[in-house]
Amino acid sequence: MRLLVPGSRAIRFWIFGWFAFPVLVLGSLLLGVLLGLYPMDLRELSGFRAILESSRGGKIALERFSVHQLAALQLAAGLIGPIFNMPFTFGEEWGWRGYLLPKLLPLGQWRALIIGGVIWGLWHAPVIALGYNYPLHPRLGVLLMICFCVLLSIILGWTRLATGSIWPAVIGHASLNAWAGTPHLFLKKGAQIDAAVVGITGWTGWTLLVLFIAFLVLTQRLPVADPPDSRISPPLASLSRPASRWQH
């Protein structure tokens, strides 16, 4: 729960957590547009307008502001959303990246990150089966969520290991949740989104997550060498040493 660990450059990871996920979410939509998988309507924002017109509050808002002004407010809300989401994502990150990840580290960093992601994904299984996140795939969605959580676990776990703190992961998780509804903002009226295909939860989003993980590996940022924990907490020092060939 340390806010700052000497020598960890944690502030840049806080910034990464805050802004990287909006970029990834918007990038996944752009990739969907380029591949013809996401029918975007930037001119009329017809899908967003339809959502607003379906509620009394939305109709009142449209009487006072244009649909584009309301969309801009939604994007602005996404940028400050982590402030309000962090109390909720803190609990998960304290458990997954704060407690579970160090417990799995004797297996090696890669195994710890991947196994932690599988457990995290399985933890979501009950709500996924009820239609959350993948409403078109309630059964297959459990497997899809596991894959998604493994990729997120690697990235959020990287911030935890590189800084010795859970807070970059808390911020990143909160930012991701704040931008989760963005696909509906630009969608053409009457079109349907398959979350398994488009957006950060679909394979267009996974593609960007994999590319970022590949970047971390190619630039030797992952696995993390000399984690701050090894300089502060002797019991964790042994956990950060290479435990198997998965470390290299």
Protein Blocks (a to p, Z undefined) as FASTA:
>chain_A
ZZbdghklmmmmmmmmmmmmmmmmmmmmmmmmmnopaccdfknommmmmmmmmpmklmmm
mmmpcfklmmmmmmmmmmmmmmmmmmmmmmmmmmmmmmmmmmmmmnojklmmmmmmmmmm
mmmmmmmmnophilmlmmlmmmmmmmmmmmmmmmmmmmmmmnopaklmmmmmmmmmmmmm
mmmmmpcehiacdfklgojklmklmmmmmmmmmmmmmnopaccehifklmmmmmlmmmmp
cfbfklZZ
